[in-house]
Amino acid sequence: MNIRLRKILEDVFSDLTKTLLVVLTIFIGTFSFSTILNSYIITDREMDKSYQATDPYNFVLTVNGFDADFVKNVENIDNVKQVEPRKTEMVQTDANGNLFETEIYVIDNFEDIKICTFDIPDKDIIPGTYEALIESSSCTVANNHKGDTITIRKDGMDYKLLIKGEIKADGTDPAWMHDRIYLYINRETAKRLNIDNNYYNILFTVKNPELTENTIQSVRDLLEKNGYEIMGIYINEKNEHPNASQMNSIIFLFEFFGILSVVLSAILIVNVISSILKKQTKQMAVMRSFGAGDGQITGMYVLFVVIIAGFSTIIAVFLGKAASKLFSSVIASLLVFSIVDYELPVWAYVAESFVGTVIPVLVSLIPVRKSLKITVDKGLRDYGTTDNRIRGYKLFSKIKNTKVQMGIKNALRTPKRLISSMITIMIGGAILMSSVNLRASLEKTYSDILDAYTFDAQIILKDEYPDEFFEDVLNTEDIESITNIKVKYNEKMQPENVQLIYDNSKNISVLNIKYRQGTNIQEAYLKSISRLEGKTGVLKSNTVMNAEDIYNKHLLTISSFLTFASFLVILVGVISLISICGISLAERQREIGVMRAIGGKNRDIYKIVVYENLFISILSLFLALLMSMPITHLSTDLFGKLFLGGALSKTVSFSGILIWTAVSLMIPVIVSVVNAVRLNKIPVKNMLSYE
């Protein structure tokens, strides 16, 4: 076997701890990058494919008094591809004493859905009379599944529907986000439920999207000419999945953490390779004294990194593909779209291989070239660090505790390494505190919104009523005040990809009800609903408490993502500090050997190491506090626009500072134990020889 290759293999196995650190470092960076890149490729491609597969509408007209037989006339208009009238109704679902907003879609023919389609996996689940299909994301809200009976409340009456099956309707708003339930029934069931409104949503697809506006005008002229009243016109301008912006925001956030992990792992690789090379300074000097060129020595250590990086990359890419499949499935479930194909393009594997092998090789050249600058004479006489200049600083002479003084001096011996030590810990802490600040900002914003409500429940009716009407209908014994707001009604909030271009909707009454102090709000709210349902049509309703529960679900989802990402970065930081501390101790091995030889106790040496790492952590803590402020500002703006359509209240959470302070105090202990235990196993004579 070639002697250089033999040395490389010996280096791989001679210090397994350092080798495993390199493997783990490269693995974390490549795995994070691979998972996020693969997830983005899969979700971006499959979200669009699944949405387009539903044949989404190009525009919708809401028409009053529409006759379904008139569809044939509309289909003859130029550029119209398909037309499908669909009736919808907002009702309430009674589940475990709670009322949930429920959107019912009336389907004429489940076997011939043309626009905004969904797959029915088995024809046996096509619903009959008093049966329904439930959208799969609604199951957790209603706590009902296939075979269960669901109770629909409409106009003061309860109707029992059998859930015949579960379907996934790509493109609907996530049920969990709004505590909403989606049901699909046939026309006969609609009649039994008294869904007799005259409003139809007429869905259109066109042959040429560029002529959509002209087509809308032609359809509008035809309908108005025949006496139909158009209440609203909606155009699918972007023609993309309505939850695309949310998906892109989530992926953007994780892309940031993926790239950050690669950068931090690159810094960590430099530190670990430096640690390995520091112990081989004399070996490199001996090789050069026997005529080895810089290129040969560089090639050896590059091959060393290639072997380790190749092994790490294979594992990272393999596990990254599995993790991205799981992560993509979670996103698809949350944002309601289907993933059919998890395959990845070749360029994705090339990019991941570049990150896992080429980047480690390139950054490893930094410590290798630095080591080659050491002259042969100086390398042969290397006994570790001899830089004691920091000991002369008067600032540290005021510290009475000698061990604390020595620990701080050791930390400041090499400023570049000190900065490198702090970077990863600082970034991890900043992200952790930012995630806690973001949660606090969301809580504060939601709290401000809820505090601004001067009512306990809001009930939206389908028609407009005078104030006097509610004094007779509602039980005023439990009610302190009723505010009747008359507003224009749009059938439902349209997603971002749909634009309302014409609105002729009628006025409706929105009731804001404040109950008397001491009243059981949930019971009083249900009484109000039952009284109104007997004499009016309830469109939707909710209590402030229930709205708070929905907000908390959002908080849990967001904070879980950010906390997971921050702990990943913190893990990289801890590994980095362990490595850098190992380098520092390796350089001072001869010093420590002298201390032990003259009677220094292991626990005293351990305390010095703890104080050194504690000093680094405290510096990192203060810098992390400063860094967390701009990150908090950016993240609150991002998530405010994503979930609330505006900026969030900027809040600094002291609990986040306390958590990171506690972690900052624990990290030095962990790092010191890992390195000190290994150091104490080295005999004094080996330390003094420093070979």
Secondary structure, DSSP 8 states (H G I E B T S, - for coil): --HHHHHHHHHHHHTHHHHHHHHHHHHHHHHHHHHHHHHHHHHHHHHHHHHHHT---SEEEEEET--GGGHHHHHTSTTEEEEEEEEEEEEEEEETTEEEEEEEEEES-TT---SS----S-GGG---TTEEEEEGGGHHHHT--TT-EEEEEETTEEEEEEEEEEE--TTS--HHHHTEEEEEEEHHHHHHTT----EEEEEEEES-GGGHHHHHHHHHHHHHHTT-EEEEEEEESS-S-TTHHHHHHHHHHHHHHHHHHHHHHHHHHHHHHHHHHHTTHHHHHHHHHTT--HHHHHHHHHHHHHHHHHHHHHHHHHHHHHHHHHHHHHHHHHHT---------HHHHHHHHIIIIIHHHHHHHHHHHHHHTS-HHHHHT--S----GGGG-GGGGG---HHHHHHHHHHTS-HHHHHHHHHHHHHHHHHHHHHHHHHHHHHHHHHHHHHH---SEEEEESS---HHHHHHHS-TTSEEEEEEEEEE--SS---TTEEEEEE---EEEEEEEEE-TT--HHHHHHHHHHHHHTTS-EEEEEEHHHHHHHHHHHHHHHHHHHHHHHHHHHHHHHHHHHHHHHHHHHHTHHHHHHHHHTT--HHHHHHHHHHHHHHHHHHHHHHHHHHHHHHHHHHHHHHHHHHTSS-------HHHHHHHHHHHHHHHHHHHHHHHHHHHTS-HHHHHHT-
